Amino acid sequence: MYKPDNESLINRGVLVLNQTYEPLLICDVKRAVVLLIEQKASMVKTVDHKMLHSVSEAFPVPTVIRIHKYIRLQNWHVVLNKQNIFRRDNHT
């Protein structure tokens, strides 16, 4: 099945970093470009020689972006017990 090159670029994952360069999540290219256009994020790294084209503009495909606003991460502490070990190992 034929897939246009831009369709495969849209489905790529983009690493989203906090203002302090801590990893937050992975989003798709479409969401990352929207954050860049709205100037809520800046581009850290792009895919070499790959561009997303719209009617009037061309955008480099981001692989890593950094959010301008600091987002506080919750500290998750997992209790080490038998039930959580089974859960981690898919009950095997």
MIDOSE-1310 file (N, C-alpha, C; in nm, 2 decimals, decimal comma, always signed):
residues 92
mykp	+0,08/-0,12/+0,00/+0,00/+0,00/+0,00/+0,09/+0,12/+0,00; +0,06/+0,22/-0,08/+0,14/+0,34/-0,10/+0,10/+0,44/+0,01; +0,20/+0,49/+0,08/+0,18/+0,60/+0,18/+0,26/+0,72/+0,14; +0,20/+0,83/+0,13/+0,27/+0,95/+0,10/+0,38/+0,98/+0,21
dnes	+0,49/+1,04/+0,17/+0,59/+1,06/+0,27/+0,55/+1,15/+0,39; +0,46/+1,25/+0,36/+0,42/+1,33/+0,47/+0,33/+1,26/+0,57; +0,26/+1,16/+0,53/+0,17/+1,08/+0,62/+0,26/+1,00/+0,72; +0,37/+0,95/+0,67/+0,45/+0,88/+0,77/+0,53/+0,97/+0,86
linr	+0,55/+1,09/+0,82/+0,61/+1,19/+0,90/+0,52/+1,24/+1,01; +0,39/+1,25/+0,98/+0,29/+1,30/+1,08/+0,28/+1,20/+1,20; +0,30/+1,07/+1,17/+0,28/+0,97/+1,27/+0,40/+0,95/+1,36; +0,51/+1,02/+1,33/+0,63/+1,00/+1,41/+0,61/+1,06/+1,55
gvlv	+0,68/+1,00/+1,65/+0,68/+1,06/+1,78/+0,78/+1,17/+1,80; +0,74/+1,27/+1,88/+0,82/+1,38/+1,91/+0,84/+1,39/+2,06; +0,96/+1,39/+2,11/+0,99/+1,40/+2,25/+0,96/+1,55/+2,30; +0,88/+1,56/+2,40/+0,85/+1,69/+2,46/+0,92/+1,71/+2,59
lnqt	+1,01/+1,81/+2,59/+1,08/+1,84/+2,71/+1,02/+1,95/+2,79; +1,05/+1,95/+2,92/+1,01/+2,06/+3,01/+1,10/+2,18/+2,99; +1,07/+2,29/+3,05/+1,15/+2,41/+3,04/+1,29/+2,38/+3,09; +1,31/+2,29/+3,18/+1,44/+2,25/+3,24/+1,50/+2,13/+3,17
yepl	+1,45/+2,09/+3,05/+1,49/+1,98/+2,97/+1,47/+1,85/+3,03; +1,37/+1,83/+3,11/+1,33/+1,70/+3,16/+1,23/+1,65/+3,07; +1,23/+1,52/+3,04/+1,13/+1,46/+2,94/+1,00/+1,45/+3,01; +0,89/+1,50/+2,93/+0,76/+1,50/+2,98/+0,67/+1,39/+2,92
licd	+0,67/+1,38/+2,78/+0,59/+1,29/+2,71/+0,64/+1,28/+2,57; +0,57/+1,19/+2,49/+0,59/+1,18/+2,35/+0,46/+1,21/+2,28; +0,46/+1,31/+2,19/+0,34/+1,34/+2,12/+0,36/+1,32/+1,97; +0,26/+1,34/+1,89/+0,28/+1,32/+1,74/+0,33/+1,46/+1,68
vkra	+0,37/+1,45/+1,56/+0,43/+1,57/+1,49/+0,32/+1,68/+1,48; +0,20/+1,64/+1,45/+0,09/+1,74/+1,43/+0,08/+1,83/+1,56; +0,07/+1,77/+1,68/+0,06/+1,84/+1,80/+0,19/+1,92/+1,83; +0,30/+1,87/+1,79/+0,43/+1,95/+1,81/+0,43/+2,07/+1,72
vvll	+0,39/+2,06/+1,60/+0,39/+2,17/+1,51/+0,29/+2,28/+1,56; +0,17/+2,24/+1,61/+0,08/+2,33/+1,66/+0,14/+2,41/+1,78; +0,21/+2,34/+1,87/+0,27/+2,40/+1,98/+0,38/+2,50/+1,94; +0,45/+2,47/+1,83/+0,55/+2,56/+1,77/+0,49/+2,68/+1,71
ieqk	+0,38/+2,66/+1,64/+0,31/+2,77/+1,57/+0,25/+2,87/+1,67; +0,20/+2,81/+1,78/+0,14/+2,90/+1,89/+0,25/+2,96/+1,98; +0,37/+2,93/+1,95/+0,49/+2,98/+2,02/+0,49/+2,94/+2,17; +0,43/+2,82/+2,20/+0,43/+2,76/+2,33/+0,55/+2,67/+2,35
asmv	+0,63/+2,64/+2,24/+0,74/+2,55/+2,25/+0,85/+2,60/+2,15; +0,97/+2,55/+2,17/+1,07/+2,58/+2,07/+1,14/+2,45/+2,02; +1,19/+2,45/+1,90/+1,24/+2,33/+1,85/+1,39/+2,31/+1,90; +1,42/+2,19/+1,94/+1,55/+2,15/+1,99/+1,62/+2,07/+1,88
ktvd	+1,55/+1,98/+1,82/+1,62/+1,90/+1,71/+1,51/+1,86/+1,60; +1,56/+1,85/+1,48/+1,47/+1,82/+1,37/+1,52/+1,70/+1,29; +1,43/+1,65/+1,20/+1,47/+1,55/+1,11/+1,55/+1,62/+0,99; +1,66/+1,57/+0,96/+1,74/+1,63/+0,85/+1,67/+1,62/+0,72
hkml	+1,66/+1,74/+0,65/+1,61/+1,75/+0,51/+1,47/+1,70/+0,50; +1,39/+1,70/+0,60/+1,25/+1,66/+0,59/+1,16/+1,78/+0,63; +1,06/+1,81/+0,54/+0,98/+1,93/+0,57/+0,83/+1,89/+0,55; +0,75/+1,95/+0,64/+0,60/+1,94/+0,62/+0,56/+2,06/+0,55
hsvs	+0,48/+2,04/+0,44/+0,44/+2,15/+0,36/+0,29/+2,17/+0,38; +0,25/+2,30/+0,39/+0,11/+2,34/+0,39/+0,09/+2,42/+0,26; -0,02/+2,49/+0,25/-0,05/+2,57/+0,13/+0,05/+2,68/+0,12; +0,08/+2,75/+0,23/+0,16/+2,87/+0,22/+0,30/+2,86/+0,29
eafp	+0,32/+2,75/+0,37/+0,45/+2,75/+0,44/+0,50/+2,60/+0,44; +0,63/+2,59/+0,48/+0,70/+2,46/+0,50/+0,76/+2,46/+0,64; +0,74/+2,36/+0,71/+0,79/+2,35/+0,85/+0,89/+2,23/+0,86; +1,00/+2,25/+0,93/+1,09/+2,13/+0,95/+1,02/+2,04/+1,04
vptv	+1,04/+1,91/+1,03/+0,98/+1,80/+1,11/+1,06/+1,79/+1,24; +0,99/+1,83/+1,35/+1,06/+1,82/+1,48/+1,07/+1,68/+1,53; +1,18/+1,65/+1,60/+1,20/+1,52/+1,68/+1,20/+1,55/+1,83; +1,25/+1,67/+1,87/+1,25/+1,71/+2,01/+1,21/+1,85/+2,02
irih	+1,11/+1,88/+2,11/+1,07/+2,02/+2,13/+1,08/+2,05/+2,28; +1,09/+2,18/+2,32/+1,10/+2,22/+2,46/+0,98/+2,31/+2,49; +0,90/+2,28/+2,59/+0,79/+2,37/+2,63/+0,85/+2,49/+2,70; +0,79/+2,61/+2,68/+0,84/+2,73/+2,74/+0,80/+2,74/+2,88
kyir	+0,68/+2,69/+2,92/+0,63/+2,70/+3,05/+0,67/+2,58/+3,13; +0,71/+2,60/+3,26/+0,75/+2,49/+3,34/+0,63/+2,41/+3,39; +0,63/+2,28/+3,37/+0,53/+2,19/+3,41/+0,58/+2,10/+3,52; +0,52/+2,11/+3,64/+0,57/+2,03/+3,75/+0,53/+1,89/+3,74
lqnw	+0,63/+1,80/+3,76/+0,61/+1,66/+3,75/+0,58/+1,60/+3,89; +0,49/+1,51/+3,90/+0,46/+1,44/+4,02/+0,56/+1,33/+4,05; +0,60/+1,32/+4,17/+0,70/+1,21/+4,20/+0,62/+1,09/+4,24; +0,63/+0,99/+4,16/+0,56/+0,86/+4,18/+0,66/+0,77/+4,25
hvvl	+0,61/+0,72/+4,37/+0,69/+0,62/+4,44/+0,61/+0,49/+4,44; +0,67/+0,39/+4,38/+0,61/+0,26/+4,37/+0,66/+0,18/+4,49; +0,57/+0,12/+4,56/+0,60/+0,04/+4,68/+0,65/-0,10/+4,63; +0,76/-0,14/+4,68/+0,81/-0,27/+4,64/+0,75/-0,38/+4,72
nkqn	+0,65/-0,45/+4,66/+0,59/-0,56/+4,72/+0,56/-0,67/+4,62; +0,51/-0,78/+4,67/+0,49/-0,90/+4,58/+0,39/-0,87/+4,47; +0,28/-0,80/+4,50/+0,18/-0,77/+4,41/+0,23/-0,68/+4,29; +0,31/-0,58/+4,33/+0,36/-0,49/+4,22/+0,47/-0,56/+4,14
ifrr	+0,54/-0,65/+4,19/+0,64/-0,73/+4,11/+0,57/-0,81/+4,01; +0,46/-0,88/+4,05/+0,38/-0,96/+3,96/+0,32/-0,87/+3,85; +0,27/-0,75/+3,89/+0,21/-0,66/+3,79/+0,32/-0,62/+3,69; +0,44/-0,59/+3,74/+0,55/-0,55/+3,65/+0,58/-0,66/+3,55
dnht	+0,58/-0,78/+3,60/+0,62/-0,90/+3,51/+0,50/-0,96/+3,44; +0,39/-0,89/+3,43/+0,27/-0,94/+3,37/+0,22/-1,08/+3,42; +0,23/-1,09/+3,55/+0,18/-1,21/+3,63/+0,24/-1,34/+3,58; +0,37/-1,33/+3,54/+0,44/-1,46/+3,50/+0,55/-1,50/+3,60
